[in-house]
Amino acid sequence: MNKLTTCLWFDHQAEEAVGFYATVFNDVSIGETLRYGKDSPGKEGEVLTISFTLSGQEFIALNGGTIYQLSPATSFLVKCKDQDEIDRYWEALSTGGSEMECGWVTDRFGVTWQIVPEILFDLVNDKDAQKAYRATQAMLKMVKLDIAKLQKAYDGEN
């Protein structure tokens, strides 16, 4: 077990959310499910928590009720090797959710993801300040990130 595990707070959709993430991500493992007991604050037998792992990152999905809400202040960055991978994650995670600028999407459960190409970090951090600036400016104008357009901006090909 990792020293750190991310807990995602849901009203009552923890089981549905974990099932959904298992269809979106390739490297998923679902662990223990704990259910509310007889003398607990939830309905006896309903899911309290589900442990799961996405691409090596441990999570616990908690059905905690409406006390707290997820927000984009916490997001998960998904590094994609190519445009097909960006498109696949984007389509899956944005369905029923909301699209945001710069490759961010909030899924239908309220969890926010950054869907970015691995190459983005090289482009926007290039030692050539003009190339990095052009790539950054192109990114800031996008919702879903487009590798070809980022590369063209970086290369100075408008």
CNS distance restraints for C-alpha pairs under 8 A (distance, minus, plus):
assign (resid   2 and name CA) (resid  58 and name CA) 7.18 0.50 0.50
assign (resid   4 and name CA) (resid  58 and name CA) 7.70 0.50 0.50
assign (resid   5 and name CA) (resid  57 and name CA) 7.49 0.50 0.50
assign (resid   5 and name CA) (resid  58 and name CA) 5.10 0.50 0.50
assign (resid   5 and name CA) (resid  59 and name CA) 5.34 0.50 0.50
assign (resid   5 and name CA) (resid  60 and name CA) 7.05 0.50 0.50
assign (resid   6 and name CA) (resid  58 and name CA) 6.39 0.50 0.50
assign (resid   6 and name CA) (resid  59 and name CA) 4.67 0.50 0.50
assign (resid   6 and name CA) (resid  60 and name CA) 6.27 0.50 0.50
assign (resid   7 and name CA) (resid  59 and name CA) 5.59 0.50 0.50
assign (resid   7 and name CA) (resid  60 and name CA) 4.66 0.50 0.50
assign (resid   7 and name CA) (resid  61 and name CA) 5.90 0.50 0.50
assign (resid   7 and name CA) (resid  62 and name CA) 6.89 0.50 0.50
assign (resid   8 and name CA) (resid  59 and name CA) 7.15 0.50 0.50
assign (resid   8 and name CA) (resid  60 and name CA) 6.16 0.50 0.50
assign (resid   8 and name CA) (resid  61 and name CA) 4.91 0.50 0.50
assign (resid   8 and name CA) (resid  62 and name CA) 6.05 0.50 0.50
assign (resid   8 and name CA) (resid  70 and name CA) 7.73 0.50 0.50
assign (resid   9 and name CA) (resid  14 and name CA) 7.85 0.50 0.50
assign (resid   9 and name CA) (resid  61 and name CA) 6.20 0.50 0.50
assign (resid   9 and name CA) (resid  62 and name CA) 4.96 0.50 0.50
assign (resid   9 and name CA) (resid  63 and name CA) 6.19 0.50 0.50
assign (resid   9 and name CA) (resid  64 and name CA) 6.03 0.50 0.50
assign (resid   9 and name CA) (resid  68 and name CA) 7.19 0.50 0.50
assign (resid   9 and name CA) (resid  69 and name CA) 7.14 0.50 0.50
assign (resid   9 and name CA) (resid  70 and name CA) 6.92 0.50 0.50
assign (resid  10 and name CA) (resid  14 and name CA) 5.80 0.50 0.50
assign (resid  10 and name CA) (resid  61 and name CA) 7.06 0.50 0.50
assign (resid  10 and name CA) (resid  62 and name CA) 5.83 0.50 0.50
assign (resid  10 and name CA) (resid  63 and name CA) 4.89 0.50 0.50
assign (resid  10 and name CA) (resid  64 and name CA) 5.94 0.50 0.50
assign (resid  10 and name CA) (resid  65 and name CA) 6.51 0.50 0.50
assign (resid  10 and name CA) (resid  66 and name CA) 7.73 0.50 0.50
assign (resid  10 and name CA) (resid  69 and name CA) 7.44 0.50 0.50
assign (resid  10 and name CA) (resid  70 and name CA) 7.86 0.50 0.50
assign (resid  10 and name CA) (resid 109 and name CA) 7.59 0.50 0.50
assign (resid  11 and name CA) (resid  63 and name CA) 5.30 0.50 0.50
assign (resid  11 and name CA) (resid  64 and name CA) 5.55 0.50 0.50
assign (resid  11 and name CA) (resid  65 and name CA) 3.91 0.50 0.50
assign (resid  11 and name CA) (resid  66 and name CA) 5.22 0.50 0.50
assign (resid  12 and name CA) (resid  63 and name CA) 4.82 0.50 0.50
assign (resid  12 and name CA) (resid  64 and name CA) 7.07 0.50 0.50
assign (resid  12 and name CA) (resid  65 and name CA) 6.27 0.50 0.50
assign (resid  13 and name CA) (resid  17 and name CA) 5.92 0.50 0.50
assign (resid  13 and name CA) (resid  63 and name CA) 6.71 0.50 0.50
assign (resid  13 and name CA) (resid 109 and name CA) 7.52 0.50 0.50
assign (resid  14 and name CA) (resid  18 and name CA) 6.14 0.50 0.50
assign (resid  14 and name CA) (resid  47 and name CA) 7.54 0.50 0.50
assign (resid  14 and name CA) (resid  49 and name CA) 7.15 0.50 0.50
assign (resid  14 and name CA) (resid  50 and name CA) 7.10 0.50 0.50
assign (resid  14 and name CA) (resid  61 and name CA) 5.22 0.50 0.50
assign (resid  14 and name CA) (resid  62 and name CA) 5.94 0.50 0.50
assign (resid  14 and name CA) (resid  63 and name CA) 5.67 0.50 0.50
assign (resid  15 and name CA) (resid  19 and name CA) 6.21 0.50 0.50
assign (resid  15 and name CA) (resid  47 and name CA) 7.08 0.50 0.50
assign (resid  15 and name CA) (resid  50 and name CA) 6.99 0.50 0.50
assign (resid  15 and name CA) (resid  61 and name CA) 7.66 0.50 0.50
assign (resid  16 and name CA) (resid  20 and name CA) 6.15 0.50 0.50
assign (resid  17 and name CA) (resid  21 and name CA) 6.19 0.50 0.50
assign (resid  17 and name CA) (resid 109 and name CA) 6.71 0.50 0.50
assign (resid  18 and name CA) (resid  22 and name CA) 6.18 0.50 0.50
assign (resid  18 and name CA) (resid  30 and name CA) 7.91 0.50 0.50
assign (resid  18 and name CA) (resid  50 and name CA) 7.72 0.50 0.50
assign (resid  18 and name CA) (resid  52 and name CA) 7.41 0.50 0.50
assign (resid  18 and name CA) (resid  61 and name CA) 7.29 0.50 0.50
assign (resid  19 and name CA) (resid  23 and name CA) 6.74 0.50 0.50
assign (resid  20 and name CA) (resid  24 and name CA) 6.52 0.50 0.50
assign (resid  21 and name CA) (resid  25 and name CA) 5.99 0.50 0.50
assign (resid  21 and name CA) (resid  28 and name CA) 7.92 0.50 0.50
assign (resid  22 and name CA) (resid  26 and name CA) 7.33 0.50 0.50
assign (resid  22 and name CA) (resid  28 and name CA) 5.73 0.50 0.50
assign (resid  22 and name CA) (resid  29 and name CA) 7.73 0.50 0.50
assign (resid  24 and name CA) (resid  89 and name CA) 6.96 0.50 0.50
assign (resid  24 and name CA) (resid  92 and name CA) 6.49 0.50 0.50
assign (resid  24 and name CA) (resid  93 and name CA) 7.73 0.50 0.50
assign (resid  25 and name CA) (resid  54 and name CA) 6.81 0.50 0.50
assign (resid  25 and name CA) (resid  55 and name CA) 7.60 0.50 0.50
assign (resid  26 and name CA) (resid  55 and name CA) 7.63 0.50 0.50
assign (resid  27 and name CA) (resid  53 and name CA) 7.85 0.50 0.50
assign (resid  27 and name CA) (resid  54 and name CA) 5.82 0.50 0.50
assign (resid  27 and name CA) (resid  55 and name CA) 4.95 0.50 0.50
assign (resid  27 and name CA) (resid  56 and name CA) 7.59 0.50 0.50
assign (resid  28 and name CA) (resid  52 and name CA) 7.19 0.50 0.50
assign (resid  28 and name CA) (resid  53 and name CA) 5.51 0.50 0.50
assign (resid  28 and name CA) (resid  54 and name CA) 4.79 0.50 0.50
assign (resid  28 and name CA) (resid  55 and name CA) 6.41 0.50 0.50
assign (resid  29 and name CA) (resid  52 and name CA) 5.58 0.50 0.50
assign (resid  29 and name CA) (resid  53 and name CA) 5.18 0.50 0.50
assign (resid  29 and name CA) (resid  54 and name CA) 6.92 0.50 0.50
assign (resid  30 and name CA) (resid  50 and name CA) 7.56 0.50 0.50
assign (resid  30 and name CA) (resid  51 and name CA) 6.19 0.50 0.50
assign (resid  30 and name CA) (resid  52 and name CA) 4.27 0.50 0.50
assign (resid  30 and name CA) (resid  53 and name CA) 6.45 0.50 0.50
assign (resid  31 and name CA) (resid  50 and name CA) 6.75 0.50 0.50
assign (resid  31 and name CA) (resid  51 and name CA) 4.92 0.50 0.50
assign (resid  31 and name CA) (resid  52 and name CA) 5.27 0.50 0.50
assign (resid  31 and name CA) (resid  53 and name CA) 7.89 0.50 0.50
assign (resid  32 and name CA) (resid  50 and name CA) 5.80 0.50 0.50
assign (resid  32 and name CA) (resid  51 and name CA) 5.51 0.50 0.50
assign (resid  32 and name CA) (resid  52 and name CA) 7.86 0.50 0.50
assign (resid  33 and name CA) (resid  47 and name CA) 6.92 0.50 0.50
assign (resid  33 and name CA) (resid  48 and name CA) 7.57 0.50 0.50
assign (resid  33 and name CA) (resid  49 and name CA) 5.75 0.50 0.50
assign (resid  33 and name CA) (resid  50 and name CA) 4.37 0.50 0.50
assign (resid  33 and name CA) (resid  51 and name CA) 6.57 0.50 0.50
assign (resid  34 and name CA) (resid  47 and name CA) 6.06 0.50 0.50
assign (resid  34 and name CA) (resid  48 and name CA) 5.49 0.50 0.50
assign (resid  34 and name CA) (resid  49 and name CA) 5.18 0.50 0.50
assign (resid  34 and name CA) (resid  50 and name CA) 6.37 0.50 0.50
assign (resid  35 and name CA) (resid  44 and name CA) 7.24 0.50 0.50
assign (resid  35 and name CA) (resid  45 and name CA) 5.29 0.50 0.50
assign (resid  35 and name CA) (resid  46 and name CA) 5.31 0.50 0.50
assign (resid  35 and name CA) (resid  47 and name CA) 4.33 0.50 0.50
assign (resid  35 and name CA) (resid  48 and name CA) 4.79 0.50 0.50
assign (resid  35 and name CA) (resid  49 and name CA) 6.87 0.50 0.50
assign (resid  36 and name CA) (resid  40 and name CA) 5.92 0.50 0.50
assign (resid  36 and name CA) (resid  41 and name CA) 7.58 0.50 0.50
assign (resid  36 and name CA) (resid  42 and name CA) 5.66 0.50 0.50
assign (resid  36 and name CA) (resid  43 and name CA) 6.25 0.50 0.50
assign (resid  36 and name CA) (resid  44 and name CA) 4.92 0.50 0.50
assign (resid  36 and name CA) (resid  45 and name CA) 5.33 0.50 0.50
assign (resid  36 and name CA) (resid  46 and name CA) 5.61 0.50 0.50
assign (resid  36 and name CA) (resid  47 and name CA) 6.21 0.50 0.50
assign (resid  36 and name CA) (resid  48 and name CA) 5.49 0.50 0.50
assign (resid  37 and name CA) (resid  42 and name CA) 7.73 0.50 0.50
assign (resid  37 and name CA) (resid  43 and name CA) 7.67 0.50 0.50
assign (resid  37 and name CA) (resid  44 and name CA) 4.94 0.50 0.50
assign (resid  37 and name CA) (resid  45 and name CA) 6.34 0.50 0.50
assign (resid  38 and name CA) (resid  43 and name CA) 7.83 0.50 0.50
assign (resid  38 and name CA) (resid  44 and name CA) 5.22 0.50 0.50
assign (resid  39 and name CA) (resid  44 and name CA) 7.86 0.50 0.50
assign (resid  40 and name CA) (resid  44 and name CA) 7.32 0.50 0.50
assign (resid  42 and name CA) (resid  46 and name CA) 7.23 0.50 0.50
assign (resid  42 and name CA) (resid  48 and name CA) 7.71 0.50 0.50
assign (resid  47 and name CA) (resid  63 and name CA) 6.81 0.50 0.50
assign (resid  48 and name CA) (resid  62 and name CA) 5.77 0.50 0.50
assign (resid  48 and name CA) (resid  63 and name CA) 5.25 0.50 0.50
assign (resid  48 and name CA) (resid  64 and name CA) 7.40 0.50 0.50
assign (resid  49 and name CA) (resid  60 and name CA) 6.37 0.50 0.50
assign (resid  49 and name CA) (resid  61 and name CA) 5.35 0.50 0.50
assign (resid  49 and name CA) (resid  62 and name CA) 4.46 0.50 0.50
assign (resid  49 and name CA) (resid  63 and name CA) 6.33 0.50 0.50
assign (resid  50 and name CA) (resid  60 and name CA) 5.57 0.50 0.50
assign (resid  50 and name CA) (resid  61 and name CA) 5.18 0.50 0.50
assign (resid  50 and name CA) (resid  62 and name CA) 6.79 0.50 0.50
assign (resid  51 and name CA) (resid  58 and name CA) 7.44 0.50 0.50
assign (resid  51 and name CA) (resid  59 and name CA) 5.80 0.50 0.50
assign (resid  51 and name CA) (resid  60 and name CA) 4.38 0.50 0.50
assign (resid  51 and name CA) (resid  61 and name CA) 6.37 0.50 0.50
assign (resid  52 and name CA) (resid  58 and name CA) 6.00 0.50 0.50
assign (resid  52 and name CA) (resid  59 and name CA) 5.34 0.50 0.50
assign (resid  52 and name CA) (resid  60 and name CA) 6.22 0.50 0.50
assign (resid  52 and name CA) (resid  61 and name CA) 7.83 0.50 0.50
assign (resid  53 and name CA) (resid  57 and name CA) 5.31 0.50 0.50
assign (resid  53 and name CA) (resid  58 and name CA) 4.43 0.50 0.50
assign (resid  53 and name CA) (resid  59 and name CA) 5.86 0.50 0.50
assign (resid  54 and name CA) (resid  58 and name CA) 6.64 0.50 0.50
assign (resid  54 and name CA) (resid  59 and name CA) 7.73 0.50 0.50
assign (resid  64 and name CA) (resid  68 and name CA) 7.91 0.50 0.50
assign (resid  69 and name CA) (resid 110 and name CA) 7.88 0.50 0.50
assign (resid  70 and name CA) (resid  74 and name CA) 7.73 0.50 0.50
assign (resid  70 and name CA) (resid 110 and name CA) 5.72 0.50 0.50
assign (resid  70 and name CA) (resid 111 and name CA) 6.32 0.50 0.50
assign (resid  71 and name CA) (resid 110 and name CA) 6.78 0.50 0.50
assign (resid  71 and name CA) (resid 111 and name CA) 7.03 0.50 0.50
assign (resid  71 and name CA) (resid 112 and name CA) 7.07 0.50 0.50
assign (resid  72 and name CA) (resid 106 and name CA) 7.46 0.50 0.50
assign (resid  72 and name CA) (resid 111 and name CA) 7.40 0.50 0.50
assign (resid  72 and name CA) (resid 112 and name CA) 5.39 0.50 0.50
assign (resid  74 and name CA) (resid 112 and name CA) 6.96 0.50 0.50
assign (resid  75 and name CA) (resid 111 and name CA) 6.99 0.50 0.50
assign (resid  75 and name CA) (resid 112 and name CA) 4.72 0.50 0.50
assign (resid  75 and name CA) (resid 113 and name CA) 5.17 0.50 0.50
assign (resid  75 and name CA) (resid 114 and name CA) 6.76 0.50 0.50
assign (resid  76 and name CA) (resid 112 and name CA) 6.46 0.50 0.50
assign (resid  76 and name CA) (resid 113 and name CA) 4.69 0.50 0.50
assign (resid  76 and name CA) (resid 114 and name CA) 5.97 0.50 0.50
assign (resid  77 and name CA) (resid 113 and name CA) 5.72 0.50 0.50
assign (resid  77 and name CA) (resid 114 and name CA) 4.49 0.50 0.50
assign (resid  77 and name CA) (resid 115 and name CA) 6.21 0.50 0.50
assign (resid  77 and name CA) (resid 116 and name CA) 7.25 0.50 0.50
assign (resid  78 and name CA) (resid 113 and name CA) 6.97 0.50 0.50
assign (resid  78 and name CA) (resid 114 and name CA) 5.89 0.50 0.50
assign (resid  78 and name CA) (resid 115 and name CA) 5.06 0.50 0.50
assign (resid  78 and name CA) (resid 116 and name CA) 6.22 0.50 0.50
assign (resid  79 and name CA) (resid 115 and name CA) 6.49 0.50 0.50
assign (resid  79 and name CA) (resid 116 and name CA) 5.29 0.50 0.50
assign (resid  79 and name CA) (resid 117 and name CA) 5.52 0.50 0.50
assign (resid  79 and name CA) (resid 118 and name CA) 5.20 0.50 0.50
assign (resid  80 and name CA) (resid  85 and name CA) 5.71 0.50 0.50
assign (resid  80 and name CA) (resid  86 and name CA) 5.83 0.50 0.50
assign (resid  80 and name CA) (resid 115 and name CA) 7.08 0.50 0.50
assign (resid  80 and name CA) (resid 116 and name CA) 5.88 0.50 0.50
assign (resid  80 and name CA) (resid 117 and name CA) 4.56 0.50 0.50
assign (resid  80 and name CA) (resid 118 and name CA) 5.55 0.50 0.50
assign (resid  81 and name CA) (resid  85 and name CA) 6.65 0.50 0.50
assign (resid  81 and name CA) (resid  86 and name CA) 7.97 0.50 0.50
assign (resid  81 and name CA) (resid 117 and name CA) 5.89 0.50 0.50
assign (resid  81 and name CA) (resid 118 and name CA) 5.73 0.50 0.50
assign (resid  81 and name CA) (resid 119 and name CA) 7.82 0.50 0.50
assign (resid  82 and name CA) (resid  86 and name CA) 6.52 0.50 0.50
assign (resid  82 and name CA) (resid 117 and name CA) 6.44 0.50 0.50
assign (resid  82 and name CA) (resid 147 and name CA) 7.53 0.50 0.50
assign (resid  83 and name CA) (resid  87 and name CA) 6.01 0.50 0.50
assign (resid  83 and name CA) (resid 117 and name CA) 7.47 0.50 0.50
assign (resid  83 and name CA) (resid 146 and name CA) 6.85 0.50 0.50
assign (resid  83 and name CA) (resid 147 and name CA) 6.31 0.50 0.50
assign (resid  84 and name CA) (resid  88 and name CA) 6.11 0.50 0.50
assign (resid  85 and name CA) (resid  89 and name CA) 6.24 0.50 0.50
assign (resid  86 and name CA) (resid  90 and name CA) 5.90 0.50 0.50
assign (resid  86 and name CA) (resid 115 and name CA) 6.22 0.50 0.50
assign (resid  86 and name CA) (resid 116 and name CA) 6.83 0.50 0.50
assign (resid  86 and name CA) (resid 117 and name CA) 7.00 0.50 0.50
assign (resid  86 and name CA) (resid 145 and name CA) 7.69 0.50 0.50
assign (resid  87 and name CA) (resid  91 and name CA) 5.98 0.50 0.50
assign (resid  88 and name CA) (resid  92 and name CA) 6.25 0.50 0.50
assign (resid  89 and name CA) (resid  93 and name CA) 5.89 0.50 0.50
assign (resid  89 and name CA) (resid 115 and name CA) 7.10 0.50 0.50
assign (resid  90 and name CA) (resid  94 and name CA) 5.72 0.50 0.50
assign (resid  90 and name CA) (resid 105 and name CA) 7.42 0.50 0.50
assign (resid  90 and name CA) (resid 115 and name CA) 6.81 0.50 0.50
assign (resid  90 and name CA) (resid 144 and name CA) 7.33 0.50 0.50
assign (resid  91 and name CA) (resid  95 and name CA) 6.16 0.50 0.50
assign (resid  93 and name CA) (resid  97 and name CA) 7.01 0.50 0.50
assign (resid  93 and name CA) (resid 105 and name CA) 6.92 0.50 0.50
assign (resid  93 and name CA) (resid 106 and name CA) 7.15 0.50 0.50
assign (resid  93 and name CA) (resid 107 and name CA) 5.00 0.50 0.50
assign (resid  93 and name CA) (resid 108 and name CA) 7.54 0.50 0.50
assign (resid  94 and name CA) (resid  98 and name CA) 5.70 0.50 0.50
assign (resid  94 and name CA) (resid  99 and name CA) 6.16 0.50 0.50
assign (resid  94 and name CA) (resid 105 and name CA) 5.92 0.50 0.50
assign (resid  94 and name CA) (resid 106 and name CA) 6.52 0.50 0.50
assign (resid  94 and name CA) (resid 107 and name CA) 5.39 0.50 0.50
assign (resid  94 and name CA) (resid 108 and name CA) 7.35 0.50 0.50
assign (resid  95 and name CA) (resid 107 and name CA) 7.00 0.50 0.50
assign (resid  95 and name CA) (resid 108 and name CA) 7.00 0.50 0.50
assign (resid  96 and name CA) (resid 107 and name CA) 6.65 0.50 0.50
assign (resid  96 and name CA) (resid 108 and name CA) 4.85 0.50 0.50
assign (resid  97 and name CA) (resid 105 and name CA) 7.27 0.50 0.50
assign (resid  97 and name CA) (resid 106 and name CA) 5.40 0.50 0.50
assign (resid  97 and name CA) (resid 107 and name CA) 4.25 0.50 0.50
assign (resid  97 and name CA) (resid 108 and name CA) 4.15 0.50 0.50
assign (resid  97 and name CA) (resid 109 and name CA) 7.51 0.50 0.50
assign (resid  97 and name CA) (resid 110 and name CA) 7.43 0.50 0.50
assign (resid  98 and name CA) (resid 105 and name CA) 5.77 0.50 0.50
assign (resid  98 and name CA) (resid 106 and name CA) 5.21 0.50 0.50
assign (resid  98 and name CA) (resid 107 and name CA) 6.54 0.50 0.50
assign (resid  98 and name CA) (resid 108 and name CA) 7.68 0.50 0.50
assign (resid  99 and name CA) (resid 103 and name CA) 7.97 0.50 0.50
assign (resid  99 and name CA) (resid 104 and name CA) 6.41 0.50 0.50
assign (resid  99 and name CA) (resid 105 and name CA) 4.53 0.50 0.50
assign (resid  99 and name CA) (resid 106 and name CA) 6.48 0.50 0.50
assign (resid  99 and name CA) (resid 143 and name CA) 6.91 0.50 0.50
assign (resid  99 and name CA) (resid 144 and name CA) 7.82 0.50 0.50
assign (resid 100 and name CA) (resid 104 and name CA) 4.94 0.50 0.50
assign (resid 100 and name CA) (resid 105 and name CA) 5.39 0.50 0.50
assign (resid 100 and name CA) (resid 106 and name CA) 7.63 0.50 0.50
assign (resid 100 and name CA) (resid 143 and name CA) 5.80 0.50 0.50
assign (resid 100 and name CA) (resid 144 and name CA) 7.98 0.50 0.50
assign (resid 101 and name CA) (resid 140 and name CA) 6.99 0.50 0.50
assign (resid 101 and name CA) (resid 141 and name CA) 7.41 0.50 0.50
assign (resid 101 and name CA) (resid 142 and name CA) 6.02 0.50 0.50
assign (resid 101 and name CA) (resid 143 and name CA) 4.20 0.50 0.50
assign (resid 101 and name CA) (resid 144 and name CA) 7.25 0.50 0.50
assign (resid 102 and name CA) (resid 139 and name CA) 5.78 0.50 0.50
assign (resid 102 and name CA) (resid 140 and name CA) 5.58 0.50 0.50
assign (resid 102 and name CA) (resid 141 and name CA) 7.26 0.50 0.50
assign (resid 102 and name CA) (resid 142 and name CA) 5.57 0.50 0.50
assign (resid 102 and name CA) (resid 143 and name CA) 5.18 0.50 0.50
assign (resid 102 and name CA) (resid 144 and name CA) 6.67 0.50 0.50
assign (resid 102 and name CA) (resid 145 and name CA) 6.58 0.50 0.50
assign (resid 103 and name CA) (resid 114 and name CA) 5.51 0.50 0.50
assign (resid 103 and name CA) (resid 115 and name CA) 5.23 0.50 0.50
assign (resid 103 and name CA) (resid 116 and name CA) 6.11 0.50 0.50
assign (resid 103 and name CA) (resid 142 and name CA) 7.22 0.50 0.50
assign (resid 103 and name CA) (resid 143 and name CA) 5.38 0.50 0.50
assign (resid 103 and name CA) (resid 144 and name CA) 4.70 0.50 0.50
assign (resid 103 and name CA) (resid 145 and name CA) 5.28 0.50 0.50
assign (resid 104 and name CA) (resid 112 and name CA) 6.93 0.50 0.50
assign (resid 104 and name CA) (resid 113 and name CA) 5.62 0.50 0.50
assign (resid 104 and name CA) (resid 114 and name CA) 4.34 0.50 0.50
assign (resid 104 and name CA) (resid 115 and name CA) 6.15 0.50 0.50
assign (resid 104 and name CA) (resid 143 and name CA) 7.29 0.50 0.50
assign (resid 104 and name CA) (resid 144 and name CA) 7.46 0.50 0.50
assign (resid 105 and name CA) (resid 112 and name CA) 5.62 0.50 0.50
assign (resid 105 and name CA) (resid 113 and name CA) 5.34 0.50 0.50
assign (resid 105 and name CA) (resid 114 and name CA) 6.41 0.50 0.50
assign (resid 105 and name CA) (resid 115 and name CA) 7.56 0.50 0.50
assign (resid 106 and name CA) (resid 110 and name CA) 5.66 0.50 0.50
assign (resid 106 and name CA) (resid 111 and name CA) 5.42 0.50 0.50
assign (resid 106 and name CA) (resid 112 and name CA) 4.09 0.50 0.50
assign (resid 106 and name CA) (resid 113 and name CA) 6.14 0.50 0.50
assign (resid 107 and name CA) (resid 111 and name CA) 5.51 0.50 0.50
assign (resid 107 and name CA) (resid 112 and name CA) 6.30 0.50 0.50
assign (resid 107 and name CA) (resid 113 and name CA) 7.69 0.50 0.50
assign (resid 115 and name CA) (resid 144 and name CA) 7.78 0.50 0.50
assign (resid 115 and name CA) (resid 145 and name CA) 7.65 0.50 0.50
assign (resid 116 and name CA) (resid 120 and name CA) 6.92 0.50 0.50
assign (resid 116 and name CA) (resid 145 and name CA) 6.62 0.50 0.50
assign (resid 117 and name CA) (resid 145 and name CA) 7.68 0.50 0.50
assign (resid 117 and name CA) (resid 147 and name CA) 6.85 0.50 0.50
assign (resid 118 and name CA) (resid 122 and name CA) 7.98 0.50 0.50
assign (resid 119 and name CA) (resid 123 and name CA) 6.39 0.50 0.50
assign (resid 120 and name CA) (resid 124 and name CA) 6.18 0.50 0.50
assign (resid 120 and name CA) (resid 147 and name CA) 8.00 0.50 0.50
assign (resid 120 and name CA) (resid 150 and name CA) 7.88 0.50 0.50
assign (resid 121 and name CA) (resid 125 and name CA) 5.92 0.50 0.50
assign (resid 122 and name CA) (resid 126 and name CA) 5.85 0.50 0.50
assign (resid 123 and name CA) (resid 131 and name CA) 7.27 0.50 0.50
assign (resid 123 and name CA) (resid 132 and name CA) 5.63 0.50 0.50
assign (resid 123 and name CA) (resid 135 and name CA) 6.14 0.50 0.50
assign (resid 123 and name CA) (resid 136 and name CA) 7.92 0.50 0.50
assign (resid 123 and name CA) (resid 151 and name CA) 7.72 0.50 0.50
assign (resid 123 and name CA) (resid 154 and name CA) 6.69 0.50 0.50
assign (resid 124 and name CA) (resid 131 and name CA) 7.61 0.50 0.50
assign (resid 124 and name CA) (resid 132 and name CA) 4.28 0.50 0.50
assign (resid 124 and name CA) (resid 133 and name CA) 6.80 0.50 0.50
assign (resid 124 and name CA) (resid 135 and name CA) 5.74 0.50 0.50
assign (resid 124 and name CA) (resid 136 and name CA) 5.54 0.50 0.50
assign (resid 125 and name CA) (resid 132 and name CA) 5.78 0.50 0.50
assign (resid 126 and name CA) (resid 131 and name CA) 6.78 0.50 0.50
assign (resid 126 and name CA) (resid 132 and name CA) 5.24 0.50 0.50
assign (resid 127 and name CA) (resid 132 and name CA) 7.49 0.50 0.50
assign (resid 128 and name CA) (resid 132 and name CA) 6.34 0.50 0.50
assign (resid 129 and name CA) (resid 133 and name CA) 5.94 0.50 0.50
assign (resid 130 and name CA) (resid 134 and name CA) 6.13 0.50 0.50
assign (resid 131 and name CA) (resid 135 and name CA) 6.25 0.50 0.50
assign (resid 131 and name CA) (resid 153 and name CA) 7.64 0.50 0.50
assign (resid 131 and name CA) (resid 154 and name CA) 4.75 0.50 0.50
assign (resid 131 and name CA) (resid 155 and name CA) 6.63 0.50 0.50
assign (resid 131 and name CA) (resid 156 and name CA) 7.26 0.50 0.50
assign (resid 132 and name CA) (resid 136 and name CA) 6.07 0.50 0.50
assign (resid 132 and name CA) (resid 154 and name CA) 6.52 0.50 0.50
assign (resid 133 and name CA) (resid 137 and name CA) 6.05 0.50 0.50
assign (resid 133 and name CA) (resid 154 and name CA) 7.85 0.50 0.50
assign (resid 134 and name CA) (resid 138 and name CA) 6.17 0.50 0.50
assign (resid 134 and name CA) (resid 153 and name CA) 5.37 0.50 0.50
assign (resid 134 and name CA) (resid 154 and name CA) 5.34 0.50 0.50
assign (resid 134 and name CA) (resid 156 and name CA) 7.25 0.50 0.50
assign (resid 135 and name CA) (resid 139 and name CA) 6.20 0.50 0.50
assign (resid 135 and name CA) (resid 150 and name CA) 5.47 0.50 0.50
assign (resid 135 and name CA) (resid 151 and name CA) 7.12 0.50 0.50
assign (resid 135 and name CA) (resid 153 and name CA) 5.35 0.50 0.50
assign (resid 135 and name CA) (resid 154 and name CA) 4.68 0.50 0.50
assign (resid 136 and name CA) (resid 140 and name CA) 6.22 0.50 0.50
assign (resid 137 and name CA) (resid 141 and name CA) 6.61 0.50 0.50
assign (resid 138 and name CA) (resid 142 and name CA) 6.72 0.50 0.50
assign (resid 138 and name CA) (resid 149 and name CA) 7.46 0.50 0.50
assign (resid 138 and name CA) (resid 150 and name CA) 6.06 0.50 0.50
assign (resid 138 and name CA) (resid 153 and name CA) 6.34 0.50 0.50
assign (resid 139 and name CA) (resid 145 and name CA) 6.74 0.50 0.50
assign (resid 139 and name CA) (resid 150 and name CA) 6.66 0.50 0.50
assign (resid 142 and name CA) (resid 146 and name CA) 7.80 0.50 0.50
assign (resid 145 and name CA) (resid 150 and name CA) 7.82 0.50 0.50
assign (resid 146 and name CA) (resid 150 and name CA) 6.22 0.50 0.50
assign (resid 147 and name CA) (resid 151 and name CA) 6.06 0.50 0.50
assign (resid 148 and name CA) (resid 152 and name CA) 6.14 0.50 0.50
assign (resid 149 and name CA) (resid 153 and name CA) 6.16 0.50 0.50
assign (resid 150 and name CA) (resid 154 and name CA) 6.12 0.50 0.50
assign (resid 151 and name CA) (resid 155 and name CA) 6.08 0.50 0.50
assign (resid 152 and name CA) (resid 156 and name CA) 6.11 0.50 0.50
assign (resid 152 and name CA) (resid 157 and name CA) 4.90 0.50 0.50
assign (resid 152 and name CA) (resid 158 and name CA) 6.52 0.50 0.50
assign (resid 153 and name CA) (resid 157 and name CA) 5.65 0.50 0.50
assign (resid 153 and name CA) (resid 158 and name CA) 5.96 0.50 0.50
